[in-house]
Amino acid sequence: MVQLKCLVIDDEPLAQDLIENYLNNFSFIKLIAKCDNALIALEWMRKQKIDLIFLDVSMPFISGMDFVRTLQNPPAIILTTAHKEFAVESYELNVMDYLLKPISFDRFLKAISKLNINVPEIIKPVISNEGDAFIYVKSEKKNVKILFRDILFVESLKDYIKIHTTDKTIITQVPISTIEQRLPDNFLRVHRSYIVAKDKITAYTQHDLEIGRLQIPIGRNYKAIIQGIFSR
């Protein structure tokens, strides 16, 4: 899968971190650096080709608008700002999108979908109905409904995940971090490649968990968390 190289340019650390957190849901975008101002970003752009920039409008040294005007062959640019009044001026600069802070994930996703690449299908939002909560995931050109109560565990396979349920296995092209954010509290990350349903665990050791006859490894970085949960 082709990865787009991305810069985040914003003088607010919280704004930088929010965009980085959102970008973690898209395996086809690689965050190269978070920059406090456009001058630092220029240094990165001299080192390598950048495909996408999230650019704050109001910054020290040079504004986001003026920075765009200095670029002869600009990459795709998504402006971010708390001020509506720059919208008309921004579109005159032919930027890809204009995001108003605070930026919601749904609005962020709409901006990402404008990129001229094949964007993998994102897991649909959770829908609850008297305890029968479920999600839809894209699999084999269909949106497949999965009840949370039926999920045994989720397994990561690079750019794909396998959702193992009580009666089937569904494969979908999203990072494991995407579904992790949409699963309820009953689910536990136990390994960089595994998320399990806590109520489906039938046995455990220091090194692995059992769900029926299946063994799920416990990652080194997750052992302390899991031991704390089961020692309560």
Buried (B, 14 or more C-beta within 10 A) or exposed (E): EEEBBBBBBBBBEEBBEBBBEBBBBBBBBEBBBBBBBBBBBBEBBEEEEBBBBBBBBBBEEBBBBEBBEEBEEBBBBBBBBBEEEBEEEBEEBEBBBBBBBEBEBEEBBEBBEEBEBEBBBBBBEEEEEEEEBBBBBBBEEEEBEBEBBBBBBBBBEEEBBBBBBEEEEBBBBBBBBBBBEBBEEBBBBBBEBBBBBEEBBEEBEEEBBBBEEBEBBBBEEBEEEBEEEEEE
